[in-house]
């Protein structure tokens, strides 16, 4: 299992991935899930992958040379000459289908699904930043103002903090912190997601990035964030008033009649029916 998150903000893009893969509890390995394609001054693209490792590695290898043609006599579109991130995402989708055509039948005979997904984002000179989630069929969706982030892999544990914190106006450093908290929450609840982490932060319109870091267990910022988040979460939890079940006074009573629903019925005999 893995966990990846990509975030699109007005100020830039944030990408974070773990590096753990497992084929059972006694076969855990480290494989990086992120790759950066960069031609300074022209384009920056970041690819994060989740799912079957052999499929994602094949797609990544093919993507660098994949060509998409609109017609037989038209020049090929690649990730290196695409004039938009949309066209680059189409090339990625073509690479996914290329691997599917080659491997899907053999995987099916082996009892394996063609399971892979990608987060793909960046900026090409002449247009704004864009962020896509690419599915196993090669189709994709794009991040919007209402949905400024995508997750791939083990997403459920890290989603609440993203929903509560992120907006398009969130500063880049705050979004990077939010992504790390999201990852830390996931690692706390799922041992199949683990260190080291790869973090890339891209500032809008720079068309290159130097904010690339590999985070391991000895990273000072990660250790501080991990300890602080757990401690502060406990402090906030302890500061919330416990529910009152007797008739003692409280400004926040729990046992109040619901405005539109009746209380839960108790069944006392075999003859009673719920409906």
VOPAGU-2260 file (C-alpha; in pm, 1 decimal, decimal comma):
REM VOPAGU-2260
SITE   aa  ch    i         X         Y         Z
SITE  UNK   A    0       0,0       0,0       0,0
SITE  UNK   A    1     105,2     359,2     -43,2
SITE  UNK   A    2     -22,5     711,1      14,0
SITE  UNK   A    3      25,8    1007,6    -217,2
SITE  UNK   A    4    -125,3    1355,4    -212,2
SITE  UNK   A    5    -109,0    1642,1    -459,9
SITE  UNK   A    6    -237,4    1991,0    -375,1
SITE  UNK   A    7    -308,9    2281,8    -612,1
SITE  UNK   A    8    -314,0    2631,2    -461,6
SITE  UNK   A    9    -305,8    2983,2    -596,7
SITE  UNK   A   10      54,2    3006,2    -475,7
SITE  UNK   A   11     175,5    2678,2    -623,2
SITE  UNK   A   12     167,7    2300,6    -594,7
SITE  UNK   A   13     257,4    2055,7    -316,8
SITE  UNK   A   14     330,9    1686,6    -371,6
SITE  UNK   A   15     400,9    1424,8    -103,7
SITE  UNK   A   16     443,8    1047,2    -123,6
SITE  UNK   A   17     563,7     765,9      97,4
SITE  UNK   A   18     791,5     488,9     -27,5
SITE  UNK   A   19     669,9     166,0     133,4
SITE  UNK   A   20     543,7    -134,2     -59,2
SITE  UNK   A   21     446,3    -469,5      80,7
SITE  UNK   A   22     349,9    -813,5     -42,6
SITE  UNK   A   23     257,9    -948,4     298,9
SITE  UNK   A   24     377,4    -869,5     649,1
SITE  UNK   A   25     713,5   -1038,1     591,6
SITE  UNK   A   26     794,5    -874,2     257,1
SITE  UNK   A   27     819,5    -497,1     297,5
SITE  UNK   A   28    1035,8    -290,9      62,9
SITE  UNK   A   29    1113,9      69,6     -22,2
SITE  UNK   A   30    1032,9     205,6    -368,4
SITE  UNK   A   31     990,9     572,6    -447,4
SITE  UNK   A   32     649,4     669,4    -585,9
SITE  UNK   A   33     737,4    1018,2    -713,4
SITE  UNK   A   34     929,9    1142,4   -1015,2
SITE  UNK   A   35     994,1    1500,6   -1131,0
SITE  UNK   A   36    1022,8    1593,9   -1499,7
SITE  UNK   A   37    1178,9    1937,6   -1538,8
SITE  UNK   A   38    1311,0    2156,1   -1818,1
SITE  UNK   A   39    1391,7    2482,3   -1634,8
SITE  UNK   A   40    1213,3    2780,1   -1783,6
SITE  UNK   A   41     982,9    2561,6   -1994,0
SITE  UNK   A   42     804,0    2298,7   -1784,0
SITE  UNK   A   43     783,5    2123,7   -1449,0
SITE  UNK   A   44     578,8    1804,5   -1410,6
SITE  UNK   A   45     547,0    1579,6   -1107,2
SITE  UNK   A   46     413,3    1223,6   -1119,6
SITE  UNK   A   47     301,7    1022,4    -815,2
SITE  UNK   A   48     187,8     661,9    -843,5
SITE  UNK   A   49     -13,5     414,0    -638,7
SITE  UNK   A   50    -124,1      57,2    -699,7
SITE  UNK   A   51      55,4    -238,1    -854,9
SITE  UNK   A   52     426,9    -154,4    -852,0
SITE  UNK   A   53     513,6    -340,7   -1173,1
SITE  UNK   A   54     239,3    -153,3   -1360,7
SITE  UNK   A   55     337,0     189,2   -1228,3
SITE  UNK   A   56     706,0     130,6   -1303,1
SITE  UNK   A   57     621,6      25,1   -1658,5
SITE  UNK   A   58     406,5     334,4   -1710,4
SITE  UNK   A   59     680,5     562,4   -1577,0
SITE  UNK   A   60     936,0     405,3   -1810,8
SITE  UNK   A   61     710,9     429,2   -2116,5
SITE  UNK   A   62     594,1     783,0   -2034,6
SITE  UNK   A   63     935,6     931,9   -2108,3
SITE  UNK   A   64     918,7     813,7   -2470,6
SITE  UNK   A   65     541,9     780,0   -2527,2
SITE  UNK   A   66     409,7     962,2   -2833,7
SITE  UNK   A   67      49,5    1064,3   -2892,6
SITE  UNK   A   68     -60,5    1138,8   -3250,1
SITE  UNK   A   69    -379,5    1321,2   -3346,8
SITE  UNK   A   70    -346,1    1193,4   -3703,9
SITE  UNK   A   71     -98,1     982,8   -3899,0
SITE  UNK   A   72      68,8    1287,0   -4053,8
SITE  UNK   A   73      61,9    1506,0   -3740,3
SITE  UNK   A   74     372,2    1557,2   -3524,9
SITE  UNK   A   75     380,9    1341,0   -3210,7
SITE  UNK   A   76     293,0    1489,2   -2871,5
SITE  UNK   A   77     517,1    1390,6   -2579,6
SITE  UNK   A   78     549,5    1515,6   -2224,3
SITE  UNK   A   79     857,1    1706,5   -2345,5
SITE  UNK   A   80     683,4    1908,5   -2618,3
SITE  UNK   A   81     319,8    1919,6   -2501,2
SITE  UNK   A   82     191,9    2276,7   -2505,8
SITE  UNK   A   83     -39,9    2218,0   -2209,5
SITE  UNK   A   84     -61,4    2000,2   -1900,9
SITE  UNK   A   85    -387,0    1864,3   -2042,8
SITE  UNK   A   86    -200,5    1724,6   -2344,0
SITE  UNK   A   87      71,2    1589,6   -2114,3
SITE  UNK   A   88    -200,0    1413,2   -1911,2
SITE  UNK   A   89    -333,3    1264,6   -2235,6
SITE  UNK   A   90      14,7    1127,4   -2306,7
SITE  UNK   A   91      18,9     973,2   -1958,0
SITE  UNK   A   92    -323,3     819,2   -2021,7
SITE  UNK   A   93    -190,4     674,7   -2347,7
SITE  UNK   A   94     106,5     523,3   -2162,8
SITE  UNK   A   95    -130,5     363,0   -1910,1
SITE  UNK   A   96    -337,8     210,2   -2191,7
SITE  UNK   A   97     -17,5      95,2   -2361,9
SITE  UNK   A   98      75,8    -105,9   -2052,3
SITE  UNK   A   99    -282,8    -229,9   -2016,6
SITE  UNK   A  100    -285,1    -364,1   -2372,4
SITE  UNK   A  101      43,5    -541,1   -2306,6
SITE  UNK   A  102      -8,8    -680,1   -1954,9
SITE  UNK   A  103    -376,9    -681,6   -1852,9
SITE  UNK   A  104    -462,0   -1023,0   -1997,3
SITE  UNK   A  105    -160,6   -1190,2   -1837,6
SITE  UNK   A  106    -239,9   -1025,6   -1504,0
SITE  UNK   A  107    -599,2   -1147,3   -1527,8
SITE  UNK   A  108    -482,8   -1505,8   -1584,5
SITE  UNK   A  109    -265,6   -1469,9   -1273,1
SITE  UNK   A  110    -565,1   -1351,3   -1071,5
SITE  UNK   A  111    -445,3    -990,5   -1049,5
SITE  UNK   A  112    -634,0    -672,5   -1130,7
SITE  UNK   A  113    -489,7    -393,4   -1341,6
SITE  UNK   A  114    -471,1    -166,6   -1037,4
SITE  UNK   A  115    -290,2     164,7   -1073,2
SITE  UNK   A  116    -357,2     536,3   -1034,4
SITE  UNK   A  117    -150,8     851,0   -1074,2
SITE  UNK   A  118    -146,5    1208,7    -951,7
SITE  UNK   A  119       4,9    1425,5   -1224,4
SITE  UNK   A  120      56,5    1798,6   -1195,8
SITE  UNK   A  121     277,3    2086,4   -1291,8
SITE  UNK   A  122     303,3    2380,4   -1526,4
SITE  UNK   A  123     396,1    2429,5   -1890,4
SITE  UNK   A  124     518,7    2768,8   -2009,4
SITE  UNK   A  125     231,3    2976,1   -2142,7
SITE  UNK   A  126     -43,4    2839,5   -1917,0
SITE  UNK   A  127    -130,1    2810,8   -1549,6
SITE  UNK   A  128     -66,1    2522,8   -1313,8
SITE  UNK   A  129    -285,8    2213,9   -1342,4
SITE  UNK   A  130    -335,1    1897,0   -1139,1
SITE  UNK   A  131    -487,7    1567,4   -1256,3
SITE  UNK   A  132    -587,7    1231,4   -1112,4
SITE  UNK   A  133    -535,0     957,7   -1372,2
SITE  UNK   A  134    -719,2     626,1   -1342,5
SITE  UNK   A  135    -632,0     273,1   -1452,0
SITE  UNK   A  136    -825,0     317,7   -1778,6
SITE  UNK   A  137    -609,0     616,4   -1872,7
SITE  UNK   A  138    -893,9     863,5   -1820,3
SITE  UNK   A  139    -849,6    1149,9   -1577,4
SITE  UNK   A  140   -1011,7    1432,9   -1385,5
SITE  UNK   A  141    -873,4    1776,8   -1300,4
SITE  UNK   A  142    -853,0    1957,3    -966,5
SITE  UNK   A  143   -1080,2    2259,2    -925,8
SITE  UNK   A  144   -1125,3    2545,8    -681,9
SITE  UNK   A  145   -1381,4    2334,8    -495,4
SITE  UNK   A  146   -1153,0    2028,5    -490,9
SITE  UNK   A  147    -794,6    2158,2    -468,5
SITE  UNK   A  148    -626,0    1826,1    -389,9
SITE  UNK   A  149    -610,2    1462,1    -495,7
SITE  UNK   A  150    -512,2    1152,2    -299,5
SITE  UNK   A  151    -399,7     812,5    -425,2
SITE  UNK   A  152    -358,9     489,3    -233,7
SITE  UNK   A  153    -449,7     470,9     136,5
SITE  UNK   A  154    -644,5     795,6     148,2
SITE  UNK   A  155    -904,2     771,4     425,1
SITE  UNK   A  156    -688,9     840,6     731,9
SITE  UNK   A  157    -528,6    1156,1     594,3
SITE  UNK   A  158    -836,9    1311,7     435,2
SITE  UNK   A  159   -1002,9    1489,0     733,6
SITE  UNK   A  160    -718,7    1735,1     795,5
SITE  UNK   A  161    -700,3    1820,6     424,6
SITE  UNK   A  162   -1073,7    1892,7     416,5
SITE  UNK   A  163   -1056,3    2112,4     725,9
SITE  UNK   A  164    -746,6    2314,9     635,0
SITE  UNK   A  165    -699,6    2352,0     260,5
SITE  UNK   A  166    -843,7    2627,6      43,2
SITE  UNK   A  167    -700,9    2774,1    -278,5
SITE  UNK   A  168    -569,3    3067,1     -70,3
SITE  UNK   A  169    -369,8    2845,9     169,0
SITE  UNK   A  170       1,0    2948,3     169,4
SITE  UNK   A  171     245,3    2693,3      28,5
SITE  UNK   A  172     433,0    2630,4     353,4
SITE  UNK   A  173     106,5    2580,8     542,0
SITE  UNK   A  174     -13,0    2338,3     274,5
SITE  UNK   A  175     314,5    2144,5     298,5
SITE  UNK   A  176     263,9    2120,5     674,7
SITE  UNK   A  177     -93,8    2004,0     619,1
SITE  UNK   A  178      23,0    1735,5     375,0
SITE  UNK   A  179     280,4    1610,8     627,0
SITE  UNK   A  180      17,3    1595,1     903,3
SITE  UNK   A  181    -207,4    1403,8     662,7
SITE  UNK   A  182      74,5    1159,0     592,5
SITE  UNK   A  183     160,4    1125,2     961,8
SITE  UNK   A  184    -203,5    1045,8    1043,8
SITE  UNK   A  185    -204,3     778,9     773,5
SITE  UNK   A  186     119,4     623,1     897,2
SITE  UNK   A  187     -19,9     615,8    1252,2
SITE  UNK   A  188    -318,2     405,8    1141,7
SITE  UNK   A  189    -171,1     194,6     861,2
SITE  UNK   A  190     165,0      20,2     887,6
SITE  UNK   A  191     176,5     -37,5     511,2
SITE  UNK   A  192     250,8     335,2     464,6
SITE  UNK   A  193     592,4     444,3     585,6
SITE  UNK   A  194     910,0     649,2     567,5
SITE  UNK   A  195    1104,0     781,0     388,6
SITE  UNK   A  196     882,2    1046,3     230,4
SITE  UNK   A  197     940,1    1255,8     -80,7
SITE  UNK   A  198     816,6    1616,8     -68,9
SITE  UNK   A  199     815,2    1863,2    -359,6
SITE  UNK   A  200     688,8    2221,7    -333,0
SITE  UNK   A  201     651,1    2421,9    -655,4
SITE  UNK   A  202     601,9    2799,3    -660,6
SITE  UNK   A  203     363,8    2924,2    -930,3
SITE  UNK   A  204     519,5    3042,7   -1258,3
SITE  UNK   A  205     880,5    2962,0   -1163,1
SITE  UNK   A  206     897,6    2671,4   -1411,0
SITE  UNK   A  207    1158,0    2502,2   -1191,3
SITE  UNK   A  208    1181,3    2400,9    -828,9
SITE  UNK   A  209    1455,1    2357,9    -572,6
SITE  UNK   A  210    1219,5    2264,4    -288,7
SITE  UNK   A  211    1271,6    1889,3    -309,5
SITE  UNK   A  212    1345,3    1687,1       4,0
SITE  UNK   A  213    1358,7    1325,7     118,7
SITE  UNK   A  214    1230,5    1292,5     476,3
SITE  UNK   A  215    1340,8    1003,5     696,9
SITE  UNK   A  216    1293,6     924,9    1065,4
SITE  UNK   A  217    1586,4    1149,8    1161,6
SITE  UNK   A  218    1450,5    1461,5     989,6
SITE  UNK   A  219    1427,1    1734,1    1259,9
SITE  UNK   A  220    1118,7    1906,0    1118,7
SITE  UNK   A  221     928,8    1580,6    1072,3
SITE  UNK   A  222    1010,3    1464,8    1425,8
SITE  UNK   A  223     895,2    1799,1    1568,3
SITE  UNK   A  224     574,4    1793,1    1362,6
SITE  UNK   A  225     499,2    1430,9    1454,4
SITE  UNK   A  226     542,8    1493,2    1827,9
SITE  UNK   A  227     362,8    1829,5    1827,2
SITE  UNK   A  228      61,7    1704,1    1632,4
SITE  UNK   A  229       6,1    1412,0    1867,6
SITE  UNK   A  230      49,9    1630,2    2175,9
SITE  UNK   A  231    -168,5    1918,8    2054,7
SITE  UNK   A  232    -439,4    1682,2    1935,2
SITE  UNK   A  233    -453,4    1529,8    2282,0
SITE  UNK   A  234    -462,0    1874,9    2444,2
SITE  UNK   A  235    -752,9    1985,1    2225,2
SITE  UNK   A  236    -935,5    1659,2    2296,7
SITE  UNK   A  237    -889,7    1703,7    2671,2
SITE  UNK   A  238   -1015,5    2063,9    2650,7
SITE  UNK   A  239   -1355,4    1955,1    2514,4
SITE  UNK   A  240   -1620,4    1907,5    2784,1
SITE  UNK   A  241   -1728,1    1548,1    2850,1
SITE  UNK   A  242   -2096,8    1468,9    2780,2
SITE  UNK   A  243   -2330,3    1501,7    3080,2
SITE  UNK   A  244   -2580,9    1215,9    3122,8
SITE  UNK   A  245   -2749,4    1310,2    3451,4
SITE  UNK   A  246   -2942,2    1626,3    3537,5
SITE  UNK   A  247   -2634,7    1831,4    3625,5
SITE  UNK   A  248   -2624,8    2176,4    3468,3
SITE  UNK   A  249   -2426,2    2223,6    3150,7
SITE  UNK   A  250   -2426,2    2483,9    2876,6
SITE  UNK   A  251   -2396,3    2207,2    2619,2
SITE  UNK   A  252   -2650,7    1934,3    2700,9
SITE  UNK   A  253   -2631,0    1608,8    2508,0
SITE  UNK   A  254   -2964,4    1451,0    2606,9
SITE  UNK   A  255   -3191,9    1681,2    2412,1
SITE  UNK   A  256   -3487,5    1571,5    2196,8
SITE  UNK   A  257   -3397,3    1564,2    1829,0
SITE  UNK   A  258   -3596,1    1821,7    1633,5
SITE  UNK   A  259   -3695,1    1594,3    1344,4
SITE  UNK   A  260   -3639,6    1237,9    1465,0
SITE  UNK   A  261   -3771,8    1014,6    1740,3
SITE  UNK   A  262   -3534,0     838,0    1981,5
SITE  UNK   A  263   -3409,1     484,7    1919,1
SITE  UNK   A  264   -3663,1     217,1    2013,8
SITE  UNK   A  265   -3576,1     -68,6    2245,1
SITE  UNK   A  266   -3707,4    -416,7    2164,4
SITE  UNK   A  267   -3822,1    -601,3    2477,1
SITE  UNK   A  268   -4021,4    -899,9    2345,3
SITE  UNK   A  269   -4003,5   -1131,9    2041,7
SITE  UNK   A  270   -4340,6   -1000,5    1921,3
SITE  UNK   A  271   -4231,2    -639,9    1886,0
SITE  UNK   A  272   -4144,0    -509,3    1541,4
SITE  UNK   A  273   -3922,5    -222,5    1439,6
SITE  UNK   A  274   -4164,7    -115,6    1167,5
